[in-house]
Amino acid sequence: MASTEVTDLVRKARESLKAAELLLEHGFADFSASRSYYAMFYAAEAALLSQDLTFSKHSSVISAFGQYFARPERMPKHLHRYLLDAFDLRQVSDYDAPGAIGPERARLTLARAKEFVEVVTDFLKQQGYKE
């Protein structure tokens, strides 16, 4: 059961990356940054679920990712910072005035999201999960 859910979350993360790319290409930096955050969020949820951990709030997922993966260095520590920064940026992109996030910030967030998803995917493969 959890295996299917983990796989579904990874698929959702990858689809969010594709959406973020398309949105950025078409000039929607705010929405791109938000989708980049969600790519990281879904990947973090997948990693946590692979350890039988589930949380209902974004802040809990972010905190647990730091506690179970970054702090014990099961994954690079900087990924937790990427997730925290992307969450803050998502708040701006979703709730501030349109255009609050420029294309450079959105591009950086997308690059970080790609790295985040790739590292989590590699971790999950080592845990025996298939894409």
C-alpha positions as CSV (number, residue, x, y, z in Angstrom):
1,M,0.0,0.0,0.0
2,A,2.6,2.6,1.0
3,S,4.8,1.6,-1.9
4,T,2.1,2.7,-4.4
5,E,1.6,5.9,-2.5
6,V,5.3,6.6,-2.5
7,T,5.5,6.0,-6.2
8,D,2.4,8.3,-6.8
9,L,4.0,11.1,-4.8
10,V,7.3,10.8,-6.8
11,R,5.2,11.0,-10.0
12,K,3.4,14.0,-8.7
13,A,6.7,15.6,-7.9
14,R,8.0,15.0,-11.4
15,E,4.8,16.4,-12.9
16,S,5.1,19.5,-10.7
17,L,8.7,20.0,-12.1
18,K,7.4,19.8,-15.6
19,A,4.6,22.3,-14.8
20,A,7.1,24.6,-13.2
21,E,9.3,24.5,-16.3
22,L,6.3,25.2,-18.6
23,L,5.1,28.1,-16.4
24,L,8.5,29.7,-16.3
25,E,8.9,29.4,-20.1
26,H,5.6,31.2,-20.6
27,G,6.4,34.0,-18.2
28,F,4.6,32.9,-15.1
29,A,7.4,33.1,-12.6
30,D,5.2,33.2,-9.5
31,F,3.3,30.1,-10.4
32,S,6.5,28.3,-11.5
33,A,8.0,29.0,-8.0
34,S,4.9,27.6,-6.4
35,R,5.0,24.4,-8.5
36,S,8.7,24.0,-7.7
37,Y,7.9,24.1,-4.0
38,Y,5.2,21.5,-4.5
39,A,7.7,19.2,-6.3
40,M,9.9,19.3,-3.3
41,F,7.0,18.9,-0.9
42,Y,5.7,15.8,-2.7
43,A,9.2,14.3,-2.8
44,A,9.6,15.0,0.9
45,E,6.3,13.4,1.6
46,A,7.4,10.3,-0.4
47,A,10.7,10.1,1.6
48,L,8.9,10.3,4.9
49,L,6.2,7.8,3.8
50,S,8.9,5.4,2.9
51,Q,9.8,5.4,6.6
52,D,6.1,5.0,7.5
53,L,5.8,8.7,8.6
54,T,2.9,10.9,7.5
55,F,1.9,14.4,8.4
56,S,-1.0,16.6,7.6
57,K,0.5,20.1,7.7
58,H,3.2,21.5,5.3
59,S,5.2,22.8,8.3
60,S,5.2,19.3,9.8
61,V,6.4,17.7,6.6
62,I,9.2,20.3,6.4
63,S,10.2,19.9,10.0
64,A,10.1,16.1,9.8
65,F,12.2,16.1,6.7
66,G,14.9,18.0,8.6
67,Q,14.6,15.8,11.6
68,Y,14.7,12.4,9.8
69,F,16.8,13.1,6.8
70,A,18.9,16.3,7.0
71,R,20.0,16.4,10.6
72,P,21.2,12.7,10.6
73,E,22.7,13.4,7.1
74,R,20.7,10.6,5.4
75,M,20.4,13.3,2.7
76,P,22.4,16.4,2.1
77,K,21.6,19.1,4.8
78,H,21.2,21.8,2.2
79,L,18.1,20.2,0.8
80,H,16.2,21.1,4.0
81,R,17.2,24.7,3.5
82,Y,16.0,24.5,-0.1
83,L,12.6,23.2,1.1
84,L,12.3,25.9,3.8
85,D,13.2,28.7,1.3
86,A,10.8,27.3,-1.3
87,F,8.0,27.2,1.2
88,D,8.6,30.9,2.0
89,L,8.7,31.7,-1.7
90,R,5.5,29.8,-2.3
91,Q,3.8,31.9,0.4
92,V,4.9,35.0,-1.6
93,S,4.0,33.6,-5.0
94,D,0.5,32.4,-3.8
95,Y,-0.5,35.3,-1.6
96,D,1.3,38.5,-2.7
97,A,0.7,40.6,-5.7
98,P,1.3,39.1,-9.2
99,G,4.9,39.5,-10.3
100,A,6.3,39.4,-6.7
101,I,8.8,36.8,-7.8
102,G,11.1,37.4,-10.8
103,P,12.2,34.9,-13.3
104,E,15.7,34.5,-11.8
105,R,14.3,33.5,-8.4
106,A,11.9,31.2,-10.1
107,R,14.7,29.7,-12.2
108,L,16.9,29.1,-9.1
109,T,14.0,27.5,-7.2
110,L,13.3,25.2,-10.1
111,A,17.0,24.2,-10.2
112,R,16.9,23.4,-6.5
113,A,13.6,21.5,-6.9
114,K,15.1,19.3,-9.6
115,E,18.1,18.5,-7.4
116,F,15.8,17.8,-4.4
117,V,13.6,15.5,-6.4
118,E,16.6,13.7,-7.9
119,V,18.3,13.1,-4.5
120,V,15.0,11.9,-3.0
121,T,14.4,9.6,-5.9
122,D,17.9,8.1,-5.6
123,F,17.3,7.6,-1.9
124,L,14.0,5.8,-2.6
125,K,15.7,3.6,-5.2
126,Q,18.3,2.6,-2.6
127,Q,15.3,1.7,-0.3
128,G,13.9,-0.6,-2.9
129,Y,11.3,1.6,-4.4
130,K,10.8,1.6,-8.1
131,E,9.6,4.5,-10.2
